[in-house]
Amino acid sequence: MRDSQAQKAPSDGLSRRGWLVLVSVTAAVLVVAAGAAAFALGLPAGHAGPATSSPPAGAARPQLDPAPTPLGLPARPTPSPAPSATVPSRPLGTLAAGDCLQTYTSKSEAAYPVIDCASPHIAQLLSKGTLPQAAGAAFPGKTALDEQVGDLCEQHLDWAWVGVWNEDVQVDLRYADTPALWSAGDRSYYCFVYTYSRHELTGSAVAG
């Protein structure tokens, strides 16, 4: 999804099969939108309009969005203060699959504030478990482990929920992801689901 195992910013996403579904939906929407725009401008589909010159030196340039906006969803205000926890944090090992987290900074925290899923929350512990490799097994590599843990986590996602949030969905995989951590024998893994834009969520992302 390693109390101290994940040292970098959240970057692990859904496994390749899950993202293929999301990317294909997004690509289809973009193709339809491009065709509609071309028709409105009187241009043949698939042909760009005349090139424009570069802005003169010193001209103000438009500001780029700081992060992608999910299809059909409002952008989170920027800057926006991060929600503060109003409930006590619980150690990672005591969390149960499906627990909703009032705040979420990264997958490497030692404890998280657990709140009822009907209340606004930032993330959810999608799944947890123990990998089957023996304690003395050789480190299989991060790529192989990403795929293995991703497949174990993906089966617990509610895909109707994913369809609402589209490309804004993020899944963090936490496990022993270095040879040193792996050799220590820890085989636990955790999967956290949240949105890239840190929307406050209600309800559950867990299937069933």
Secondary structure, 3 states (H helix, E strand, C coil): CCCCCCCCCCCCCCCHHHHHHHHHHHHHHHHHHHHHHHHHHCCCCCCCCCCCCCCCCCCCCCCCCCCCCCCCCCCCCCCCCCCCCCCCEEEHHHCCCCCEECCCCCCCCCEEEEECCCCCECEEEEEEEECCCCCCCCCCCHHHHHHHHHHHHHCCECHHHHHHHHHHEEEEEECCCCHHHHHCCCCEEEEEEEECCCCCECCCCECC
